[in-house]
Amino acid sequence: MAKLKCMDYGFECDFIVEGEIEQVIEDFRKHTDEEHGIDYSKEAIMQFLLRKQGL
Ligand SMILES: [Zn+2]
C-alpha cells in the first residue's frame, strides 16, 4: 500500500490518494496534471513514494 498527499508536495490542496503503488501513481499524476497543470513523470512520483517510505 502507498499513500501520497498533495499538500506534502507544496500544493494548497487536500487531495490524498491511497492504494496500490501503480494506482497511486496513476491517480496522483492525473490529479496534478488536471488540477495543478503539472505533469509529473511516473519516475518522479515513484521517487516521492520511495523517499517517503524510506525504502
Ligand atoms: Zn492537489
N, CA, C, O and the ligand as a Tripos MOL2 file, in Angstrom:
@<TRIPOS>MOLECULE
protein
  221   219    56     0     0
PROTEIN
NO_CHARGES

@<TRIPOS>ATOM
      1 N           0.8380   -1.2070    0.0000 N.3       1 MET1
      2 CA          0.0000    0.0000    0.0000 C.3       1 MET1
      3 C           0.8720    1.2560    0.0000 C.2       1 MET1
      4 O           1.9420    1.2920    0.6070 O.2       1 MET1
      5 N           0.3950    2.2600   -0.6810 N.am      2 ALA2
      6 CA          1.1160    3.5190   -0.7620 C.3       2 ALA2
      7 C           0.1290    4.6610   -0.5500 C.2       2 ALA2
      8 O          -1.0800    4.4940   -0.7090 O.2       2 ALA2
      9 N           0.6610    5.8120   -0.1930 N.am      3 LYS3
     10 CA         -0.1850    6.9680    0.0560 C.3       3 LYS3
     11 C           0.5720    8.2350   -0.3020 C.2       3 LYS3
     12 O           1.7510    8.3740    0.0240 O.2       3 LYS3
     13 N          -0.1020    9.1560   -0.9720 N.am      4 LEU4
     14 CA          0.5020   10.4470   -1.2760 C.3       4 LEU4
     15 C          -0.4890   11.5500   -0.9450 C.2       4 LEU4
     16 O          -1.6790   11.4470   -1.2410 O.2       4 LEU4
     17 N           0.0220   12.6010   -0.3290 N.am      5 LYS5
     18 CA         -0.8000   13.7810   -0.0280 C.3       5 LYS5
     19 C          -0.2960   14.9180   -0.8820 C.2       5 LYS5
     20 O           0.8970   15.2230   -0.8830 O.2       5 LYS5
     21 N          -1.1830   15.5330   -1.5950 N.am      6 CYS6
     22 CA         -0.8320   16.6560   -2.4480 C.3       6 CYS6
     23 C          -0.1380   17.7530   -1.6230 C.2       6 CYS6
     24 O           0.8280   18.3720   -2.0710 O.2       6 CYS6
     25 N          -0.6450   17.9710   -0.4350 N.am      7 MET7
     26 CA         -0.1290   19.0020    0.4630 C.3       7 MET7
     27 C           1.3720   18.8430    0.7430 C.2       7 MET7
     28 O           2.0910   19.8270    0.9220 O.2       7 MET7
     29 N           1.8250   17.5950    0.7750 N.am      8 ASP8
     30 CA          3.2440   17.3320    1.0620 C.3       8 ASP8
     31 C           4.1600   17.7900   -0.0540 C.2       8 ASP8
     32 O           5.3760   17.8520    0.1270 O.2       8 ASP8
     33 N           3.5910   18.1110   -1.2060 N.am      9 TYR9
     34 CA          4.4290   18.4960   -2.3460 C.3       9 TYR9
     35 C           4.2240   19.9460   -2.7490 C.2       9 TYR9
     36 O           4.4310   20.3350   -3.8990 O.2       9 TYR9
     37 N           3.8080   20.7330   -1.7600 N.am     10 GLY10
     38 CA          3.7920   22.1770   -1.9530 C.3      10 GLY10
     39 C           2.5010   22.7560   -2.4910 C.2      10 GLY10
     40 O           2.4510   23.9310   -2.8560 O.2      10 GLY10
     41 N           1.4490   21.9410   -2.5460 N.am     11 PHE11
     42 CA          0.1710   22.4590   -3.0420 C.3      11 PHE11
     43 C          -0.7670   22.7310   -1.8770 C.2      11 PHE11
     44 O          -0.7800   21.9960   -0.8900 O.2      11 PHE11
     45 N          -1.5520   23.7960   -2.0010 N.am     12 GLU12
     46 CA         -2.5880   24.0470   -1.0070 C.3      12 GLU12
     47 C          -3.8120   23.2790   -1.4480 C.2      12 GLU12
     48 O          -4.7120   23.8170   -2.0940 O.2      12 GLU12
     49 N          -3.8260   22.0370   -1.0940 N.am     13 CYS13
     50 CA         -4.7950   21.1140   -1.6540 C.3      13 CYS13
     51 C          -4.9240   19.9300   -0.7000 C.2      13 CYS13
     52 O          -3.9170   19.4530   -0.1770 O.2      13 CYS13
     53 N          -6.1300   19.4540   -0.4670 N.am     14 ASP14
     54 CA         -6.2910   18.3570    0.4930 C.3      14 ASP14
     55 C          -6.4730   16.9960   -0.1860 C.2      14 ASP14
     56 O          -6.9770   16.0510    0.4210 O.2      14 ASP14
     57 N          -6.0600   16.9130   -1.4350 N.am     15 PHE15
     58 CA         -6.1540   15.6430   -2.1590 C.3      15 PHE15
     59 C          -5.1950   14.6010   -1.5650 C.2      15 PHE15
     60 O          -4.0100   14.8640   -1.3610 O.2      15 PHE15
     61 N          -5.7420   13.4240   -1.2990 N.am     16 ILE16
     62 CA         -4.9280   12.3020   -0.8080 C.3      16 ILE16
     63 C          -5.2850   11.0820   -1.6390 C.2      16 ILE16
     64 O          -6.4580   10.8200   -1.9040 O.2      16 ILE16
     65 N          -4.2680   10.3440   -2.0460 N.am     17 VAL17
     66 CA         -4.5410    9.1130   -2.7740 C.3      17 VAL17
     67 C          -3.8290    7.9770   -2.0510 C.2      17 VAL17
     68 O          -2.6880    8.1080   -1.6070 O.2      17 VAL17
     69 N          -4.5340    6.8680   -1.9490 N.am     18 GLU18
     70 CA         -4.0260    5.7280   -1.1890 C.3      18 GLU18
     71 C          -4.4240    4.4530   -1.9000 C.2      18 GLU18
     72 O          -5.5230    4.3580   -2.4460 O.2      18 GLU18
     73 N          -3.5370    3.4750   -1.8970 N.am     19 GLY19
     74 CA         -3.8700    2.2030   -2.5250 C.3      19 GLY19
     75 C          -2.6320    1.4910   -3.0150 C.2      19 GLY19
     76 O          -1.5420    1.6600   -2.4690 O.2      19 GLY19
     77 N          -2.8120    0.6920   -4.0520 N.am     20 GLU20
     78 CA         -1.6690    0.0050   -4.6510 C.3      20 GLU20
     79 C          -0.7630    1.0370   -5.3230 C.2      20 GLU20
     80 O          -1.2320    2.0470   -5.8470 O.2      20 GLU20
     81 N           0.5370    0.7670   -5.2970 N.am     21 ILE21
     82 CA          1.5050    1.7220   -5.8240 C.3      21 ILE21
     83 C           1.1630    2.1810   -7.2440 C.2      21 ILE21
     84 O           1.1540    3.3810   -7.5170 O.2      21 ILE21
     85 N           0.8840    1.2490   -8.1390 N.am     22 GLU22
     86 CA          0.5850    1.6160   -9.5260 C.3      22 GLU22
     87 C          -0.6230    2.5500   -9.6120 C.2      22 GLU22
     88 O          -0.6410    3.4990  -10.3950 O.2      22 GLU22
     89 N          -1.6220    2.2560   -8.7920 N.am     23 GLN23
     90 CA         -2.8450    3.0540   -8.7830 C.3      23 GLN23
     91 C          -2.5970    4.4460   -8.2200 C.2      23 GLN23
     92 O          -3.1070    5.4410   -8.7340 O.2      23 GLN23
     93 N          -1.7990    4.4980   -7.1500 N.am     24 VAL24
     94 CA         -1.4620    5.7820   -6.5400 C.3      24 VAL24
     95 C          -0.7170    6.6660   -7.5410 C.2      24 VAL24
     96 O          -0.9930    7.8600   -7.6520 O.2      24 VAL24
     97 N           0.2220    6.0720   -8.2610 N.am     25 ILE25
     98 CA          0.9890    6.8320   -9.2470 C.3      25 ILE25
     99 C           0.0590    7.3830  -10.3280 C.2      25 ILE25
    100 O           0.1350    8.5620  -10.6720 O.2      25 ILE25
    101 N          -0.8090    6.5410  -10.8580 N.am     26 GLU26
    102 CA         -1.7310    6.9690  -11.9070 C.3      26 GLU26
    103 C          -2.6530    8.0840  -11.4150 C.2      26 GLU26
    104 O          -2.8380    9.0960  -12.0910 O.2      26 GLU26
    105 N          -3.2240    7.8840  -10.2350 N.am     27 ASP27
    106 CA         -4.1850    8.8550   -9.7080 C.3      27 ASP27
    107 C          -3.5180   10.1910   -9.3650 C.2      27 ASP27
    108 O          -4.0760   11.2610   -9.6070 O.2      27 ASP27
    109 N          -2.3120   10.1040   -8.7970 N.am     28 PHE28
    110 CA         -1.6180   11.3370   -8.4220 C.3      28 PHE28
    111 C          -1.2040   12.1230   -9.6650 C.2      28 PHE28
    112 O          -1.3070   13.3500   -9.6950 O.2      28 PHE28
    113 N          -0.7380   11.4120  -10.6840 N.am     29 ARG29
    114 CA         -0.3590   12.0730  -11.9530 C.3      29 ARG29
    115 C          -1.5560   12.7720  -12.5680 C.2      29 ARG29
    116 O          -1.4770   13.9240  -12.9930 O.2      29 ARG29
    117 N          -2.6630   12.0520  -12.6050 N.am     30 LYS30
    118 CA         -3.8840   12.5900  -13.2040 C.3      30 LYS30
    119 C          -4.3190   13.8450  -12.4450 C.2      30 LYS30
    120 O          -4.6740   14.8600  -13.0440 O.2      30 LYS30
    121 N          -4.2830   13.7520  -11.1250 N.am     31 HIS31
    122 CA         -4.6990   14.8750  -10.2940 C.3      31 HIS31
    123 C          -3.7940   16.0930  -10.4860 C.2      31 HIS31
    124 O          -4.2910   17.1930  -10.7260 O.2      31 HIS31
    125 N          -2.4760   15.9140  -10.3830 N.am     32 THR32
    126 CA         -1.5800   17.0760  -10.5030 C.3      32 THR32
    127 C          -1.6620   17.6780  -11.8980 C.2      32 THR32
    128 O          -1.5510   18.8940  -12.0570 O.2      32 THR32
    129 N          -1.8530   16.8470  -12.9000 N.am     33 ASP33
    130 CA         -1.9890   17.3480  -14.2680 C.3      33 ASP33
    131 C          -3.2760   18.1540  -14.4230 C.2      33 ASP33
    132 O          -3.2600   19.2760  -14.9300 O.2      33 ASP33
    133 N          -4.3810   17.5740  -13.9830 N.am     34 GLU34
    134 CA         -5.6830   18.2270  -14.1930 C.3      34 GLU34
    135 C          -5.9090   19.4140  -13.2730 C.2      34 GLU34
    136 O          -6.4590   20.4310  -13.6960 O.2      34 GLU34
    137 N          -5.4890   19.2930  -12.0180 N.am     35 GLU35
    138 CA         -5.7860   20.3420  -11.0350 C.3      35 GLU35
    139 C          -4.7010   21.3990  -10.9220 C.2      35 GLU35
    140 O          -4.9910   22.5620  -10.6400 O.2      35 GLU35
    141 N          -3.4490   21.0010  -11.1410 N.am     36 HIS36
    142 CA         -2.3440   21.9270  -10.9150 C.3      36 HIS36
    143 C          -1.5240   22.2050  -12.1660 C.2      36 HIS36
    144 O          -0.5960   23.0130  -12.1340 O.2      36 HIS36
    145 N          -1.8580   21.5480  -13.2550 N.am     37 GLY37
    146 CA         -1.1580   21.7920  -14.5070 C.3      37 GLY37
    147 C           0.2910   21.3400  -14.5040 C.2      37 GLY37
    148 O           1.1130   21.8540  -15.2630 O.2      37 GLY37
    149 N           0.6030   20.3680  -13.6400 N.am     38 ILE38
    150 CA          1.9700   19.8530  -13.5810 C.3      38 ILE38
    151 C           1.9580   18.3880  -13.9930 C.2      38 ILE38
    152 O           1.2290   17.5710  -13.4300 O.2      38 ILE38
    153 N           2.7700   18.0800  -14.9750 N.am     39 ASP39
    154 CA          2.7960   16.7190  -15.4930 C.3      39 ASP39
    155 C           4.0320   15.9860  -14.9560 C.2      39 ASP39
    156 O           5.0770   15.9470  -15.6050 O.2      39 ASP39
    157 N           3.8900   15.4070  -13.7590 N.am     40 TYR40
    158 CA          4.9890   14.6280  -13.1880 C.3      40 TYR40
    159 C           5.1540   13.3380  -13.9810 C.2      40 TYR40
    160 O           4.1810   12.7590  -14.4650 O.2      40 TYR40
    161 N           6.3920   12.9030  -14.1050 N.am     41 SER41
    162 CA          6.6260   11.6050  -14.7430 C.3      41 SER41
    163 C           6.3450   10.5110  -13.7180 C.2      41 SER41
    164 O           6.3470   10.7570  -12.5120 O.2      41 SER41
    165 N           6.1070    9.3160  -14.2090 N.am     42 LYS42
    166 CA          5.9280    8.1650  -13.3310 C.3      42 LYS42
    167 C           7.1240    8.0000  -12.4090 C.2      42 LYS42
    168 O           6.9860    7.6870  -11.2270 O.2      42 LYS42
    169 N           8.3130    8.2220  -12.9870 N.am     43 GLU43
    170 CA          9.5470    8.0580  -12.2300 C.3      43 GLU43
    171 C           9.6380    9.0670  -11.0930 C.2      43 GLU43
    172 O          10.1080    8.7400  -10.0040 O.2      43 GLU43
    173 N           9.1880   10.2950  -11.3470 N.am     44 ALA44
    174 CA          9.2240   11.3230  -10.3120 C.3      44 ALA44
    175 C           8.3240   10.9270   -9.1480 C.2      44 ALA44
    176 O           8.6990   11.0850   -7.9860 O.2      44 ALA44
    177 N           7.1560   10.4200   -9.4540 N.am     45 ILE45
    178 CA          6.2190   10.0380   -8.3970 C.3      45 ILE45
    179 C           6.7280    8.8000   -7.6570 C.2      45 ILE45
    180 O           6.5470    8.6700   -6.4460 O.2      45 ILE45
    181 N           7.3540    7.9120   -8.3870 N.am     46 MET46
    182 CA          7.9670    6.7460   -7.7390 C.3      46 MET46
    183 C           9.0180    7.2050   -6.7290 C.2      46 MET46
    184 O           9.1360    6.6390   -5.6420 O.2      46 MET46
    185 N           9.7780    8.2340   -7.0980 N.am     47 GLN47
    186 CA         10.7750    8.7820   -6.1730 C.3      47 GLN47
    187 C          10.1160    9.3640   -4.9290 C.2      47 GLN47
    188 O          10.6190    9.1850   -3.8200 O.2      47 GLN47
    189 N           8.9870   10.0650   -5.1060 N.am     48 PHE48
    190 CA          8.2510   10.6080   -3.9480 C.3      48 PHE48
    191 C           7.9090    9.4760   -2.9950 C.2      48 PHE48
    192 O           8.0960    9.5840   -1.7830 O.2      48 PHE48
    193 N           7.4050    8.3900   -3.5610 N.am     49 LEU49
    194 CA          6.9660    7.2580   -2.7320 C.3      49 LEU49
    195 C           8.1450    6.5960   -2.0310 C.2      49 LEU49
    196 O           8.0690    6.2650   -0.8480 O.2      49 LEU49
    197 N           9.2200    6.4070   -2.7620 N.am     50 LEU50
    198 CA         10.3820    5.7350   -2.1690 C.3      50 LEU50
    199 C          10.9780    6.5680   -1.0440 C.2      50 LEU50
    200 O          11.3360    6.0490    0.0130 O.2      50 LEU50
    201 N          11.0770    7.8630   -1.2900 N.am     51 ARG51
    202 CA         11.6450    8.7580   -0.2920 C.3      51 ARG51
    203 C          10.7810    8.7660    0.9680 C.2      51 ARG51
    204 O          11.2790    8.6990    2.0910 O.2      51 ARG51
    205 N           9.4780    8.8480    0.7440 N.am     52 LYS52
    206 CA          8.5340    8.9300    1.8460 C.3      52 LYS52
    207 C           8.5710    7.6750    2.7160 C.2      52 LYS52
    208 O           8.4810    7.7480    3.9420 O.2      52 LYS52
    209 N           8.7060    6.5240    2.0590 N.am     53 GLN53
    210 CA          8.6570    5.2680    2.7980 C.3      53 GLN53
    211 C          10.0320    4.8330    3.2740 C.2      53 GLN53
    212 O          10.1680    3.8240    3.9660 O.2      53 GLN53
    213 N          11.0600    5.6050    2.8960 N.am     54 GLY54
    214 CA         12.4000    5.3000    3.3290 C.3      54 GLY54
    215 C          12.9080    3.9530    2.8370 C.2      54 GLY54
    216 O          13.6590    3.2740    3.5360 O.2      54 GLY54
    217 N          12.5010    3.5730    1.6500 N.am     55 LEU55
    218 CA         12.9350    2.2830    1.0930 C.3      55 LEU55
    219 C          14.3020    2.4180    0.4140 C.2      55 LEU55
    220 O          14.8300    1.4370   -0.1110 O.2      55 LEU55
    221 ZN         -3.8460   18.7560   -5.4820 Zn       56 ZN56
@<TRIPOS>BOND
     1     1     2 1
     2     2     3 1
     3     3     4 2
     4     3     5 am
     5     5     6 1
     6     6     7 1
     7     7     8 2
     8     7     9 am
     9     9    10 1
    10    10    11 1
    11    11    12 2
    12    11    13 am
    13    13    14 1
    14    14    15 1
    15    15    16 2
    16    15    17 am
    17    17    18 1
    18    18    19 1
    19    19    20 2
    20    19    21 am
    21    21    22 1
    22    22    23 1
    23    23    24 2
    24    23    25 am
    25    25    26 1
    26    26    27 1
    27    27    28 2
    28    27    29 am
    29    29    30 1
    30    30    31 1
    31    31    32 2
    32    31    33 am
    33    33    34 1
    34    34    35 1
    35    35    36 2
    36    35    37 am
    37    37    38 1
    38    38    39 1
    39    39    40 2
    40    39    41 am
    41    41    42 1
    42    42    43 1
    43    43    44 2
    44    43    45 am
    45    45    46 1
    46    46    47 1
    47    47    48 2
    48    47    49 am
    49    49    50 1
    50    50    51 1
    51    51    52 2
    52    51    53 am
    53    53    54 1
    54    54    55 1
    55    55    56 2
    56    55    57 am
    57    57    58 1
    58    58    59 1
    59    59    60 2
    60    59    61 am
    61    61    62 1
    62    62    63 1
    63    63    64 2
    64    63    65 am
    65    65    66 1
    66    66    67 1
    67    67    68 2
    68    67    69 am
    69    69    70 1
    70    70    71 1
    71    71    72 2
    72    71    73 am
    73    73    74 1
    74    74    75 1
    75    75    76 2
    76    75    77 am
    77    77    78 1
    78    78    79 1
    79    79    80 2
    80    79    81 am
    81    81    82 1
    82    82    83 1
    83    83    84 2
    84    83    85 am
    85    85    86 1
    86    86    87 1
    87    87    88 2
    88    87    89 am
    89    89    90 1
    90    90    91 1
    91    91    92 2
    92    91    93 am
    93    93    94 1
    94    94    95 1
    95    95    96 2
    96    95    97 am
    97    97    98 1
    98    98    99 1
    99    99   100 2
   100    99   101 am
   101   101   102 1
   102   102   103 1
   103   103   104 2
   104   103   105 am
   105   105   106 1
   106   106   107 1
   107   107   108 2
   108   107   109 am
   109   109   110 1
   110   110   111 1
   111   111   112 2
   112   111   113 am
   113   113   114 1
   114   114   115 1
   115   115   116 2
   116   115   117 am
   117   117   118 1
   118   118   119 1
   119   119   120 2
   120   119   121 am
   121   121   122 1
   122   122   123 1
   123   123   124 2
   124   123   125 am
   125   125   126 1
   126   126   127 1
   127   127   128 2
   128   127   129 am
   129   129   130 1
   130   130   131 1
   131   131   132 2
   132   131   133 am
   133   133   134 1
   134   134   135 1
   135   135   136 2
   136   135   137 am
   137   137   138 1
   138   138   139 1
   139   139   140 2
   140   139   141 am
   141   141   142 1
   142   142   143 1
   143   143   144 2
   144   143   145 am
   145   145   146 1
   146   146   147 1
   147   147   148 2
   148   147   149 am
   149   149   150 1
   150   150   151 1
   151   151   152 2
   152   151   153 am
   153   153   154 1
   154   154   155 1
   155   155   156 2
   156   155   157 am
   157   157   158 1
   158   158   159 1
   159   159   160 2
   160   159   161 am
   161   161   162 1
   162   162   163 1
   163   163   164 2
   164   163   165 am
   165   165   166 1
   166   166   167 1
   167   167   168 2
   168   167   169 am
   169   169   170 1
   170   170   171 1
   171   171   172 2
   172   171   173 am
   173   173   174 1
   174   174   175 1
   175   175   176 2
   176   175   177 am
   177   177   178 1
   178   178   179 1
   179   179   180 2
   180   179   181 am
   181   181   182 1
   182   182   183 1
   183   183   184 2
   184   183   185 am
   185   185   186 1
   186   186   187 1
   187   187   188 2
   188   187   189 am
   189   189   190 1
   190   190   191 1
   191   191   192 2
   192   191   193 am
   193   193   194 1
   194   194   195 1
   195   195   196 2
   196   195   197 am
   197   197   198 1
   198   198   199 1
   199   199   200 2
   200   199   201 am
   201   201   202 1
   202   202   203 1
   203   203   204 2
   204   203   205 am
   205   205   206 1
   206   206   207 1
   207   207   208 2
   208   207   209 am
   209   209   210 1
   210   210   211 1
   211   211   212 2
   212   211   213 am
   213   213   214 1
   214   214   215 1
   215   215   216 2
   216   215   217 am
   217   217   218 1
   218   218   219 1
   219   219   220 2
@<TRIPOS>SUBSTRUCTURE
     1 MET1         2 RESIDUE 1 A MET
     2 ALA2         6 RESIDUE 1 A ALA
     3 LYS3        10 RESIDUE 1 A LYS
     4 LEU4        14 RESIDUE 1 A LEU
     5 LYS5        18 RESIDUE 1 A LYS
     6 CYS6        22 RESIDUE 1 A CYS
     7 MET7        26 RESIDUE 1 A MET
     8 ASP8        30 RESIDUE 1 A ASP
     9 TYR9        34 RESIDUE 1 A TYR
    10 GLY10       38 RESIDUE 1 A GLY
    11 PHE11       42 RESIDUE 1 A PHE
    12 GLU12       46 RESIDUE 1 A GLU
    13 CYS13       50 RESIDUE 1 A CYS
    14 ASP14       54 RESIDUE 1 A ASP
    15 PHE15       58 RESIDUE 1 A PHE
    16 ILE16       62 RESIDUE 1 A ILE
    17 VAL17       66 RESIDUE 1 A VAL
    18 GLU18       70 RESIDUE 1 A GLU
    19 GLY19       74 RESIDUE 1 A GLY
    20 GLU20       78 RESIDUE 1 A GLU
    21 ILE21       82 RESIDUE 1 A ILE
    22 GLU22       86 RESIDUE 1 A GLU
    23 GLN23       90 RESIDUE 1 A GLN
    24 VAL24       94 RESIDUE 1 A VAL
    25 ILE25       98 RESIDUE 1 A ILE
    26 GLU26      102 RESIDUE 1 A GLU
    27 ASP27      106 RESIDUE 1 A ASP
    28 PHE28      110 RESIDUE 1 A PHE
    29 ARG29      114 RESIDUE 1 A ARG
    30 LYS30      118 RESIDUE 1 A LYS
    31 HIS31      122 RESIDUE 1 A HIS
    32 THR32      126 RESIDUE 1 A THR
    33 ASP33      130 RESIDUE 1 A ASP
    34 GLU34      134 RESIDUE 1 A GLU
    35 GLU35      138 RESIDUE 1 A GLU
    36 HIS36      142 RESIDUE 1 A HIS
    37 GLY37      146 RESIDUE 1 A GLY
    38 ILE38      150 RESIDUE 1 A ILE
    39 ASP39      154 RESIDUE 1 A ASP
    40 TYR40      158 RESIDUE 1 A TYR
    41 SER41      162 RESIDUE 1 A SER
    42 LYS42      166 RESIDUE 1 A LYS
    43 GLU43      170 RESIDUE 1 A GLU
    44 ALA44      174 RESIDUE 1 A ALA
    45 ILE45      178 RESIDUE 1 A ILE
    46 MET46      182 RESIDUE 1 A MET
    47 GLN47      186 RESIDUE 1 A GLN
    48 PHE48      190 RESIDUE 1 A PHE
    49 LEU49      194 RESIDUE 1 A LEU
    50 LEU50      198 RESIDUE 1 A LEU
    51 ARG51      202 RESIDUE 1 A ARG
    52 LYS52      206 RESIDUE 1 A LYS
    53 GLN53      210 RESIDUE 1 A GLN
    54 GLY54      214 RESIDUE 1 A GLY
    55 LEU55      218 RESIDUE 1 A LEU
    56 ZN56       221 GROUP 0 **** ****
